[in-house]
Structures are given as C-alpha cells and as structure tokens.
Amino acid sequence: MVKHWTIRLFAGLAERIGSPEIAFEHASGEMSVKALKSAVSAIYPEHEPLIGVSFVARNRQYASDSETVSHGDELAMLPPVSGGEDTEVEATLDPDGWDDRYTLTDQPLDRDKVTSRVIVPGHGASLVFVGTTREWTHGKRTVKLEYEAYAPMALSMMRQIGDEIGERWPGALCAIAHRTGTVGLAEASVVIAVSAPHRGVCYEASRYAIERLKQIVPIWKKEIWEDGSEWKGHQLGPWDPTAPPAV
C-alpha cells in the first residue's frame, strides 16, 4: 500500500520551494534519511544542493543520514541554522511565556528578567550575553532581521544546552531567550544568562552556550538589506548539529 509522507520546511528551504511543508506518496513506509532526501530531491531537483546540506529532524531530534524514519514520524527538513515565526509551542509555559529557563518570543527581550532566572543564593557570579542587530556587515547595510524557529524543537535544544552546561560545570545555571519575527537595528535578538559560584565558570559557560546555540538550535535569520535579503545559515564551516561541541 502506498504511504503518505509529510515533511515540514523552514526558512530558505520553505521559501525556495514555496510552501511550509511538502507531501508525497511513496511505496515504502520506512526509509533511511539519505533515501528520504533523495526522494525529495527527485521532486525538487533544482533545490538538490540545499536539500543535500539540510538535516532531517525525526520527532524533534536530529537524525543522521543512516538512520531510519517512518511516514508516521513528525518530520522536518532543516536548512543550516543561523547560529535565531512559529507559534506552535507545545511545551508547558509559565504566565510569562517561559519553558523553565528558556523562551522564544516576538516581544522585546528583557535582560534583567532573563538574568533573574539564574540568580540563586549559592552563586557569587553571573554573566549576561546580549546579541543585537548590527547595521553594517561586509559593506552591506542591514535594515532589520527576521527570525524563524522550529519552536518545539528549539526549546528542547535550548534545554539540552542548559543540561550540557550543568554536566560540564556542575551547579552552573543557564537561561536563554531568543526573538522570533522582526528585530530592528540595535535590538536584542538573543539574551543568554549564566550563573555559577565563581566568575571563571561564567565566562566559559557563556561562550559555550552561544556557540552551541548556533550549532544545534533550529532558528534561522533572514537579513533584510536596503537592496535585497538573504537567509543566513551556519557560517562556521559545514553544518553538523550532531557533531560533538567544538568549545
């Protein structure tokens, strides 16, 4: 019996194909990720290069090309991330929109509120990283940025970063807030707060958090210039969210 496959698309991939998802029929109900990407490339051969460097998420976890996926899985094809508007946040959020210490929001970010999530009596140091929209990049004037997220998976990956920090630096806490939608010049797109008993851990954990966010969190950035726009993907070499942390 022919099986029905549905795959969600994001950022530049959705824009090129012209739809937030694709659906097709296939004789098999299971196939490897590599075979799935080949099947999609056969339907959209003009986009094969981007499909080839994209990763597939199966039930909100990255799946390598050798892994098997099923037509009944929640599947998404993710182009290289920006390394920062989906409103389908299925996690349990508090009244302020937070999932524990992590949030995605289309509202301006409050660094004090993010920091308050990691301040505890036993910690003597805290550090806040704020990423803002820069006006000039390589001679091009940016007018604004637009961010899109695979929200449920993005929140899951943020929690993973916090867990990794807690394992590397026992007791350290991390909170991450990221914007979606339009972010203007000099506005904050991401705020990362860390706390620990001593300041040295804060410096190390803060750098770790932003580099891992760029590597594994499915958030994409579109740069809007005076004369055009472009989705920006991972800019630190080939994108591999399943690789060990580089920092």
matplotlib code that plots the C-alpha trace (Angstrom):
import matplotlib.pyplot as plt

x = [0.0, 1.3, 2.2, 1.6, 4.7, 4.6, 7.7, 7.8, 10.1, 11.7, 13.5, 15.2, 14.1, 10.4, 10.9, 12.5, 10.0, 7.2, 5.5, 5.9, 5.6, 5.7, 3.6, 4.2, 3.3, 5.9, 5.7, 7.7, 6.6, 10.1, 13.4, 16.8, 17.2, 19.5, 16.8, 14.3, 16.4, 16.9, 13.2, 12.6, 15.4, 13.8, 10.7, 12.6, 15.8, 16.5, 16.9, 19.0, 22.1, 20.2, 18.3, 21.6, 23.1, 19.9, 19.3, 16.2, 14.6, 12.6, 10.2, 12.2, 15.6, 18.3, 18.6, 21.8, 21.6, 22.0, 19.0, 15.6, 12.5, 8.8, 5.9, 4.2, 7.0, 6.9, 9.4, 11.1, 13.8, 16.1, 18.5, 21.7, 20.7, 21.6, 23.5, 17.9, 7.5, 6.5, 3.7, 3.2, 4.9, 3.6, 5.8, 4.3, 4.9, 4.5, 2.5, 5.5, 5.9, 8.9, 9.6, 11.6, 14.6, 14.1, 11.8, 11.0, 9.1, 8.2, 8.4, 11.4, 13.8, 14.4, 17.9, 17.1, 14.2, 16.5, 19.2, 16.6, 16.1, 19.7, 20.3, 20.4, 21.9, 24.8, 26.2, 28.5, 28.9, 26.5, 27.2, 24.8, 25.5, 23.3, 23.3, 21.9, 21.2, 24.3, 23.8, 26.8, 28.2, 30.8, 29.8, 26.1, 23.7, 21.2, 17.7, 16.3, 16.5, 13.7, 13.9, 12.1, 12.1, 11.0, 9.7, 9.1, 12.5, 14.2, 13.1, 14.2, 17.6, 17.9, 17.2, 19.8, 22.4, 21.5, 21.9, 25.3, 26.4, 25.3, 27.3, 30.4, 30.3, 28.3, 25.9, 26.1, 22.8, 21.8, 18.8, 18.2, 15.7, 15.5, 13.4, 11.3, 9.8, 11.2, 14.2, 15.2, 18.7, 20.3, 17.5, 18.4, 17.8, 19.2, 20.0, 21.9, 22.4, 24.7, 25.5, 27.9, 29.7, 32.8, 33.3, 35.6, 32.9, 30.6, 32.9, 33.4, 29.8, 28.6, 30.8, 29.8, 26.1, 26.2, 28.4, 26.1, 23.1, 24.5, 25.2, 22.1, 19.1, 16.8, 16.4, 17.0, 18.0, 17.0, 19.0, 17.0, 19.2, 18.4, 18.7, 17.6, 17.5, 19.1, 18.6, 21.8, 22.9, 25.7, 28.9, 31.5, 32.1, 29.9, 26.8, 26.6, 24.4, 25.2, 28.9, 30.4, 30.7, 33.5, 34.1]
y = [0.0, 3.5, 5.6, 9.3, 11.3, 14.9, 17.0, 20.4, 23.0, 26.2, 29.4, 29.4, 25.9, 26.7, 30.0, 28.3, 25.5, 27.9, 26.0, 25.4, 21.6, 19.0, 15.9, 13.0, 9.3, 6.6, 2.8, 2.4, 3.4, 3.4, 4.6, 6.0, 9.7, 9.6, 7.9, 10.4, 13.4, 11.7, 11.2, 14.9, 15.9, 13.9, 16.0, 19.3, 18.7, 22.4, 22.6, 19.5, 21.4, 22.9, 19.7, 17.8, 20.0, 20.1, 17.9, 15.9, 16.0, 13.0, 13.7, 16.8, 15.1, 15.3, 12.1, 11.2, 10.1, 6.4, 6.4, 5.2, 7.3, 6.4, 8.1, 8.3, 10.3, 14.1, 15.0, 18.3, 19.3, 21.9, 24.0, 25.3, 27.3, 31.0, 30.5, 32.7, 32.7, 29.6, 29.8, 26.1, 25.9, 22.8, 22.9, 23.9, 27.7, 29.8, 33.1, 35.0, 32.6, 30.7, 26.9, 26.6, 28.9, 29.1, 31.1, 32.1, 35.4, 38.0, 40.7, 42.8, 40.9, 42.0, 41.1, 41.6, 39.1, 36.6, 37.1, 36.6, 33.0, 32.1, 34.1, 31.8, 32.3, 29.9, 31.6, 34.5, 35.3, 35.9, 37.0, 38.1, 37.9, 40.0, 39.7, 42.7, 43.6, 45.1, 47.8, 47.1, 43.6, 43.2, 46.6, 45.9, 48.0, 45.9, 47.4, 44.7, 41.0, 38.4, 35.2, 31.9, 28.9, 25.3, 26.3, 23.0, 21.6, 24.9, 24.9, 21.3, 22.1, 25.1, 22.8, 20.4, 23.3, 24.0, 20.3, 20.2, 23.2, 21.6, 18.5, 20.3, 22.8, 21.2, 23.6, 26.3, 27.6, 28.9, 30.8, 31.6, 34.0, 34.3, 36.6, 35.5, 37.7, 41.1, 42.5, 46.1, 47.7, 47.7, 45.5, 42.3, 39.0, 36.7, 37.0, 34.3, 34.5, 32.1, 31.9, 29.9, 30.0, 31.7, 34.0, 31.8, 29.3, 32.1, 33.2, 29.6, 28.6, 31.8, 31.2, 27.5, 28.5, 30.9, 28.5, 25.6, 27.7, 28.4, 24.8, 22.9, 25.2, 25.3, 29.1, 30.9, 34.5, 36.5, 39.6, 42.4, 45.0, 48.2, 46.3, 42.8, 40.0, 36.6, 33.7, 33.3, 29.8, 28.4, 30.3, 28.3, 25.5, 22.6, 22.4, 19.3, 19.6, 16.0, 16.7, 17.0, 20.5, 22.5, 24.5]
z = [0.0, -0.9, 2.2, 2.7, 3.8, 5.1, 5.9, 7.4, 5.9, 7.3, 6.4, 3.0, 2.1, 2.6, 0.7, -2.3, -2.5, -1.9, 0.9, 4.7, 4.1, 1.3, 1.0, -1.4, -1.8, -1.6, -1.8, 1.4, 4.9, 6.1, 4.6, 5.6, 5.9, 2.9, 0.9, 2.1, 1.0, -2.4, -2.8, -2.0, -4.4, -7.2, -6.7, -6.5, -8.5, -8.7, -4.9, -4.5, -3.2, -0.3, 0.4, 0.5, 3.2, 5.2, 8.3, 8.9, 12.3, 13.4, 16.3, 17.2, 17.3, 14.6, 12.6, 10.6, 7.0, 8.0, 10.5, 9.5, 9.5, 9.1, 7.3, 10.7, 12.3, 12.8, 10.2, 9.4, 6.9, 8.4, 6.3, 8.1, 11.1, 11.7, 14.7, 15.7, 13.4, 14.6, 17.2, 17.8, 21.2, 22.8, 25.9, 29.2, 29.6, 32.7, 32.5, 31.2, 28.3, 29.7, 29.5, 32.7, 31.9, 28.1, 25.8, 22.3, 21.9, 19.3, 22.0, 23.1, 25.4, 29.0, 30.1, 33.7, 33.5, 31.8, 34.5, 37.3, 36.1, 37.1, 40.3, 43.3, 46.8, 46.3, 43.2, 43.5, 39.8, 36.9, 33.3, 30.5, 26.8, 24.5, 20.7, 18.8, 15.2, 13.6, 11.0, 8.7, 7.7, 4.9, 3.4, 3.3, 5.4, 7.3, 7.7, 10.0, 10.7, 10.6, 12.7, 12.2, 14.6, 14.7, 18.1, 20.0, 18.9, 19.5, 23.1, 23.5, 22.2, 24.5, 27.5, 26.1, 26.2, 29.8, 30.7, 29.0, 30.9, 34.1, 33.3, 32.3, 35.1, 38.0, 39.6, 36.8, 35.6, 32.1, 30.8, 27.1, 25.5, 21.7, 19.5, 16.6, 13.9, 13.1, 15.1, 14.3, 14.5, 17.9, 19.3, 21.1, 19.3, 22.0, 25.7, 27.5, 31.2, 33.2, 36.9, 39.0, 42.3, 40.6, 37.7, 35.7, 35.0, 33.9, 31.1, 29.9, 30.1, 28.3, 25.3, 25.3, 25.3, 22.3, 20.2, 20.9, 20.1, 16.7, 16.2, 17.3, 17.9, 14.8, 14.5, 11.2, 10.4, 7.4, 6.8, 5.2, 3.3, 1.5, -1.8, -1.0, 1.5, 2.2, 4.7, 6.7, 7.6, 9.7, 8.8, 10.7, 8.1, 7.2, 9.5, 11.6, 14.6, 15.6, 16.0, 19.5, 20.9, 19.4, 22.5]

ax = plt.figure().add_subplot(projection="3d")
ax.plot(x, y, z, "-o")
ax.set_aspect("equal")
plt.show()
